[in-house]
Amino acid sequence: MLNVQIDHKQIEHQFHEELQKHLDEIANRTVFWDMKELCRQTCMSEPFIKEQFFFDPRFPKFRVGRKWLFPAKQTEKFLLQWLSEQTSYFR
């Protein structure tokens, strides 16, 4: 006779790890953001973005035809730096 025992908690843990890996892969597939995606990712409006940091020379942006494109990873890095600079005023 064969007796099989399954550790449901271990299976659930492995499932969540694999799911997180796949979600991270999907998130990293976006190479560029357009203005609409930048607004969505930051929860900021286009006028606010243009007023606050769009014209900062450190902000990575490329104009392709009539469309602005932002390298996702570089933009995230810039935004974190920019935010830390903004919050330092309130410390």
Buried (B, 14 or more C-beta within 10 A) or exposed (E): EEEEEEEEEEEEEEEEEEEEEEEEEEEEEEEBBEBEBBBEBBEBEEEEBEEBBBEEEEBBBEEEEEEBBBBBEEBBEBBEEBEEEEEEEEE
